[in-house]
Amino acid sequence: MIDKRMGRRIREQREKLGYTQEQLAERLNLSCNYYARLERGDARPCLDTLIRIANNLKVSADALLQDLLDYSAPFVSTELSDRVASLPPDEQKNILQVVDLLIQQSQSRQAR
């Protein structure tokens, strides 16, 4: 199960960058067969390979492992920031107001 979720995220990021499996396997100096097995979750990369994958996909390793880690707040924060940064300034302000309201509600629930 762990390997399948990580493999899915690797595939999604590869596709987002427009690489084929063959292109990325070549960049990683991996066989196409082994790389395909990683994406399917049939193989688990060693740490060195995971780091090379993350670097080539321009993501952090915790982005690939996000729901497998107990602590992945930096990833969530970065993901939120990246998504908001791509919006027009007036929409960014609206989102910030919504986030402020959600934080206030959360803090008042915690205070009870």
RACORQUI-V632343 format. One line per field, one symbol per residue. phi: phi as a letter, one per 20 degrees, with the letter a starting at -180 (. if undefined). psi: psi as a letter, one per 20 degrees, with the letter a starting at -180 (. if undefined). burial: # if it has 16 or more other C-alpha atoms within 10 Angstrom, else .. A space follows every 10 residues. Layout:
# RACORQUI-V632343
phi: ???
psi: ???
burial: ???
This chain:
# RACORQUI-V632343
phi: .gffffgfff fffgffenee gfffgffemd ffffffffff nebdffggff fffgffemce ffffdgedef ccggffffff fffffeefgf fffffffffg ffffffffff ff
psi: gghggghghg gghghhijqr gggggghilq qhggghhghi jiqpqrgggg ggggghilrq hhhhjgjiqh okghgggggg ggghhiqqhh hggghhgggg ghgggghhhh h.
burial: ..######## #.##...... #..##..#.. .#..###### #..##....# ..##..#..# ######.... ....#..... ...#...... .......... .......... ..
